[in-house]
């Protein structure tokens, strides 16, 4: 069995394993309920195509903790510190999306280590949906 | 629907919808999909023991959840087209826990005419009941020429 490397020890230039997932209406609906956003664009087919995937779904599913290779031991957690995000195209319900992640920087600030990742979400047609750059730090119960 | 037009002025304040953080919503957001026998997946957002083991005092809502509230405000402000070119930079500065109520807000800081319309820059944030800000940042959006 392949041994997973601790996420907080992954360095600049390394990538996390990509995630692929399909967004169904039921999947999207779970997120509409969670963020209390019931706009018809997320439920109805329009002249532009199937319903739009709620952006919050695509953001949380492109957090690096969703990567199949993400691993932290019990007692250590990744906490989101900052984010730069660009929306490029709406995602559509029924499509399959792939997320890729790459570590682009590691730095220390006020004694805490930050790891910076770039993430890209594309759909099954190769259409870019969102680009993100975000900084995570790691909390442990031993601090 | 677009809530501002090209004539919107610097200083205009925008307020989104009041959101209530509940256990059910946090589980739905951070518990995974589909809902199998082990749902919700144990994380700092869904499991108190897991959160405490990681040094956090309480279960916290995911920052992506209240980032989504600001995104909703931007889409309601600029229209669905904000999902084609809209940008945000955010800093998460306080934890949010079940029971909190959050209000997303924005204020126009600058406006710049471009060939394709007017591009606005805004300060954006979410504040808790009592006014404490939990996420702060900036966003840009375009109101296109008709």
Interface residues (C-beta under 8 A of the other chain):
Chain A: X26 X27 X30 X31 X33 X34 X35 X36 X37 X39 X41 X52 X54 X55 X56 X59 X60 X63 X65 X74 X75 X76 X77 X79 X80 X81 X82 X83 X84 X85 X86 X87 X88 X89 X90 X139 X140 X141 X142 X143
Chain B: X17 X19 X20 X25 X26 X28 X29 X30 X33 X34 X43 X44 X50 X51 X52 X53 X54 X55 X56 X62 X63 X64 X65 X67 X68 X69 X71 X72 X75 X80 X82 X83 X84 X85 X86 X87 X88 X89 X90 X91 X92 X137
